[in-house]
């Protein structure tokens, strides 16, 4: 028994070390703390249970005989999603452990299945057919995932499913139009044929190997071994049935069908944007009011917490914002020192920040237009530069809005590459540029170029070194954007806010919730000539610097600054308006469930 336990432990630990080494090469799992995740721990435990259960019950010679077939599917699934989450920069890395749990169960199933069916005289062909169908689907799904990534540069998730399941014929056509050329279709048919051939061949050869094995399948012939086989059969088949619902594609389908899901939110948004644009009435500014030409830039941060930014928190020990701290002294910059996100995740926060919906008026996404739509109707050329996955679940709502722009650029690079994209934009006298940076997305250090990590002035002794490094890096990036736009793009305004904040222990989540998860930076730059043309803007912004701002009011604030007002604009939600009506007492977050006044950061005396 001790020897069995020893080997049962040895295999999972050996596999874990190999996987950790591979993930480390990808960059998003830089140290041992990166692997301290509940689902990765669960995967290690399941690997041990599988190894121990098979070793305790099965004939060792039979385990060796069937090994070449047993390892194929686990390697395919584990390899696919190790690459996806470790090397392809996909979000939600906490789900990676689910695929290792599935891999362990995939390893067990050929053994228990053949032990139960290989010696049966009846329905011999049926058992092979069942094995072939199972193998076909388990081979096909990883190839679908990889194929979609190769074609579109992102994971097949809720955004893709929305296009497929849409009731609108136009959306379905648009989706299939992006699938590529007829050659892609031919290649897909050939690939499907190869998968079918492989599945049939694997199933037949596996069953043949099992049936030709002359010894007993079990370690012994007593009742205990028969009971043991029954127990592990129920355990492993039952575990597989449960686990397959937690991974691609069942997890997405489950999310789509669940009541109140993100899909329903996105579907509502997608359905209504086109419809509502037709009802939008633009109020043209008086030609004598000011400048009509120039560039406005909106930078959308990621997981940036203003508590870690010296410009907003002067007593913070690390100088994470040398450029912004200096700019804060300028008469051309106004900072929102009490800015909050409206929700602690990207999907919800930016769905409100980038549209006319907010917590204080109409929270539904039924009667909304987007910031992009307003810019276009006001005569601006719109370009969207993003360093996020085009089709990630967390940013699907933003993707819908981004692709309404005249031009969209989905970059797989560090945020500093923004400058290169700006240089390639087509000329326009009147334009708005949206820049959705990767910011401080976990894993933090992976967001900063290796050659800059020791040059940003962040102390190695800083307990939040990696996170603060991202803040310092993006301060540098914003400086580069600002200086280039001033020199080359006739910059009139630059506005920055983050989607949500970050807690250094719990990151950003709804449970548990901490207020630093919604602490965000927010600033506005106005050029001197734009201020001269609109003399009330900067004094009003400056007067509101110590007033609460939640980023679901970004729509009204940004379009107000652009002088691009429509029937969807409300001055009481515009931070640059004298009518601004939000304060500490009436401001909320978390879909009105949390009062800003209850934030411990305010202190008893505030």
Secondary structure, DSSP 8 states (H G I E B T S, - for coil): -HHHHHHHHHHHHHHHHHHHHHHHHHSSS-SGGGG--HHHHHHHHHHHHHHHHHHHHB-HHHHHHHHHHHHHHHHHHHHHHHHHHHTS--S-GGGHHHHHHHHHHHHHHHHHHHHHHTT--TTHHHHHHHHHHHHHHHHHHHHHHHHHHHHHSS---HHHHHHHH-S-HHHHHHHHHTT--HHHHHHHHHHHHHHHHHHHHHHHHHHHHHHT--S-SBS--SHHHHHHHHHHHHHHHHHHHHHGGGSTTHHHHHHHHSTT-HHHHHHHHHHHHHHHHTT--EE---GGGS---EEEEEEEESS--GGG-TTT-TT-SS---HHHHHHTTSTTEEE-TEEE-SSSSHHHHHHHHTBS--SSS--SSSS--BHHHHHHHTT-EEEEEE-S-TT-GGGHHHHHHHTTSSEEEE--S-GGGHHHHHHHS---SEEEEEEE--TT-SSGGGGS-GGGTTSS---TT-TTHHHHHHHHHHHHHHHHHHHHHHHHS-EEEEEEEES---BTTTBS-SSS--GGGGB--EEEEE-HHHHHHTTHHHHHHHHTTTSEEEGGGHHHHHHHHTT-EETT--GGG-TTSTT----TTT-EETTTTEEGGG-GGG-TT-
